[in-house]
Amino acid sequence: MHYPPGYKLAESELAEEFSVSRTPIRQALQRLEYDGLTEIRNGVGTTVRQVDRAAFDDIFALRLRLSELIGEFPAYDEVPLALATVDGLLRPAKQAKADNNKADFWRLNHQLQEATSKLIANHALRDTHERYYLQACRIWYSVIDDLFEAQSSDFIVEVTDIGRALQHGDVRAVGYIQRNHISYGMRRIVELSKRHPAPT
């Protein structure tokens, strides 16, 4: 399920697609608006927001800082489950890269994000960490076709490094590993935008 920018999200159609009532769909759409992923306008309904490249620097700069804070509020009791999750990502990550399977790649990215978010004991920080991850995903979705080879290789390294840090119970290292990989990805997007500038 991929909804491009500008796509109108109709409650009734989504309820049918996911085989649920309209109430959880309405709640999900409200959450998506809160996360900055959709826009609700009277007379129009809910639409997927356009990717705002102008917000790129702000989103990624904040994600770098949020990752650095993971070690300041560690949920050590979540380490065993996070380690099991991360260990289970390595083989499918290699397979997704070999198969050029972007859908699996995104699913695995989301699982890694969920595992690292659970390592944050501070709920406000965790919520913000997840929110800006989702906003960054919107940017990634728009460029992944051009960057899949490099990004999927980098993801395998990230999973390996985070797994190693978790084996030692080092939540602070997990945050810095994530921060470094966010920075690598940010540089790739910047370089891509220099090669293919957006039309004015």
C-alpha positions in Angstrom: 0.0 0.0 0.0 1.6 3.2 -1.2 -0.3 6.4 -1.4 1.5 9.1 -3.5 1.5 12.8 -2.5 -1.8 14.5 -3.3 -3.7 11.2 -3.0 -7.1 11.6 -1.4 -7.6 9.1 1.5 -11.3 8.2 1.8 -12.4 6.7 5.1 -14.9 4.3 3.5 -12.3 3.0 0.9 -9.6 2.5 3.6 -12.1 0.7 5.9 -12.9 -1.7 3.1 -9.2 -2.1 2.2 -8.2 -3.0 5.7 -11.5 -4.8 6.7 -12.1 -2.6 9.7 -14.8 0.0 10.7 -14.4 3.6 9.9 -13.6 4.5 13.6 -10.1 3.2 13.6 -9.5 4.6 10.2 -10.6 8.0 11.4 -8.2 7.7 14.4 -5.4 6.6 12.1 -5.9 9.6 9.8 -5.9 12.0 12.7 -2.6 10.5 13.8 -1.2 10.8 10.3 -2.1 14.4 10.3 -0.4 14.9 13.7 2.7 13.3 12.3 2.7 15.7 9.4 2.0 13.0 6.8 -1.5 14.0 5.7 -3.6 17.2 5.6 -7.2 17.4 6.5 -9.2 20.2 4.9 -12.8 21.0 5.1 -14.6 20.2 1.9 -11.7 18.3 0.5 -11.0 15.5 3.0 -7.7 13.9 3.9 -4.9 14.0 1.4 -1.3 12.8 1.5 1.1 15.8 1.9 3.6 16.7 -0.8 7.2 16.0 0.0 8.6 19.3 1.3 12.2 19.3 0.3 12.6 22.7 2.0 12.0 20.9 5.3 14.6 18.3 4.5 17.5 19.9 6.5 15.3 20.5 9.5 14.0 17.0 9.7 17.3 15.3 9.3 19.2 17.7 11.6 16.6 16.9 14.3 16.8 13.2 13.7 20.6 13.4 14.2 20.1 15.0 17.6 17.2 12.7 18.6 19.4 9.6 17.9 22.2 11.0 20.1 19.7 11.2 23.0 18.7 7.5 22.9 21.5 6.7 25.3 20.4 9.4 27.7 17.1 7.7 28.4 17.9 3.9 28.0 15.2 1.3 28.5 17.7 -1.6 29.4 14.8 -4.0 30.0 14.0 -3.8 26.2 17.5 -4.8 25.1 16.9 -8.6 24.9 13.8 -8.2 22.7 15.6 -5.5 20.6 18.5 -7.8 20.1 16.3 -10.7 19.0 14.5 -8.4 16.5 17.7 -7.0 15.1 19.3 -10.4 14.8 16.3 -11.5 12.8 16.7 -8.7 10.3 20.1 -9.5 8.9 19.3 -12.4 6.6 16.1 -10.9 5.2 18.0 -7.5 4.7 20.6 -9.3 2.6 17.8 -11.1 0.6 15.9 -7.8 0.0 19.1 -6.3 -1.4 19.8 -9.3 -3.6 16.2 -9.3 -4.9 16.1 -5.5 -5.3 12.9 -5.7 -3.1 12.1 -2.2 -2.0 8.9 -3.3 -0.2 10.8 -5.7 2.0 13.6 -3.2 2.5 11.0 -0.7 3.9 9.4 -3.3 6.1 12.8 -4.2 7.6 13.6 -0.5 8.1 10.4 0.0 10.0 11.1 -3.0 12.2 14.6 -1.7 13.0 13.1 1.7 13.9 10.5 0.1 16.1 13.1 -1.9 17.9 15.4 1.1 18.5 12.5 3.3 19.6 11.6 0.8 22.3 15.0 1.3 23.7 14.0 4.9 24.7 12.5 5.0 28.2 11.3 8.6 27.9 7.9 8.5 26.2 8.0 12.0 24.9 11.4 11.4 23.3 10.2 8.1 21.9 7.1 9.7 20.3 9.2 12.5 18.7 11.8 10.0 17.5 9.1 8.0 15.8 7.4 11.0 14.4 10.4 12.4 12.6 11.4 9.0 11.4 8.1 8.8 9.6 8.6 12.3 8.1 12.0 11.3 6.9 10.5 8.2 5.3 8.4 10.4 3.0 11.6 11.9 1.6 13.3 8.5 1.3 10.3 7.1 -0.6 10.8 9.8 -3.2 14.4 9.0 -3.9 14.9 5.3 -3.0 14.8 4.1 -6.7 18.1 6.1 -7.2 19.7 5.2 -4.0 18.6 1.6 -3.3 21.9 -0.1 -3.9 23.9 2.1 -1.6 21.2 2.4 1.0 20.4 -1.3 1.2 24.1 -2.1 1.6 24.4 0.6 4.4 21.3 -0.9 6.1 23.0 -4.3 6.4 26.0 -2.6 8.0 23.7 -0.7 10.4 21.8 -3.8 11.4 25.1 -5.6 12.0 26.6 -2.8 14.1 23.4 -2.3 16.2 23.3 -6.0 16.8 26.9 -5.9 18.1 26.1 -2.9 20.4 23.0 -4.7 21.8 25.0 -7.8 22.5 27.0 -5.6 24.9 23.9 -3.9 26.3 25.3 -0.5 25.0 22.2 1.5 24.2 24.2 4.7 23.9 26.2 3.1 21.0 22.9 2.1 19.3 22.0 5.8 19.2 25.3 6.9 17.8 25.3 4.1 15.2 21.8 5.2 14.1 23.0 8.8 14.0 25.9 8.0 11.8 23.7 6.1 9.3 21.2 8.9 9.2 24.1 11.2 8.4 25.3 8.9 5.6 21.8 8.8 4.1 21.4 12.5 4.3 24.6 13.1 2.4 23.4 10.7 -0.3 20.2 12.7 -0.7 22.1 16.0 -0.9 24.5 14.6 -3.5 21.5 13.2 -5.5 19.8 16.6 -5.4 22.9 18.3 -6.8 23.0 15.8 -9.7 19.2 16.1 -10.3 18.0 19.5 -9.0 14.3 20.0 -8.5 12.6 22.1 -11.2 11.9 25.7 -10.3 
